[in-house]
Amino acid sequence: MSPLRALRISAGVEAASLAALLLNLLTTHTQAISTLVGPLHGTAYLVVIATTWPVPAAASSGARWLALVPGVGGLLALRRIRSHLRRPRDVNESLTRTAQEE
């Protein structure tokens, strides 16, 4: 499994588990839900940090620091990495188009 795929999965689990915890807190505050979802959220948070660190695009884009934001850090880091990976390709395509037009 690639690090970006693992990051995408763990970021989704992190955000969904935070939403479940907050929904439980605002409604019934059932102890069983907190007991099951709390450790899942914490584990997903740690997996987000661990999978963001070895990605080369994370260092130059600042995604490693975004991964440390609890709850939505994985989604923010994934978005930053994806935009950073797309950027050089767009620059190369625009340079190619410019050269072809001349």
Secondary structure, 3 states (H helix, E strand, C coil): CCHHHHHHHHHHHHHHHHHHHHHHHHCCCCHHHHHHHHHHHHHHHHHHHHHHCCCHHHHHHCHHHHCCCCCCHHHHHHHHHHHHHHHHHHHHHHHHHHHHHC
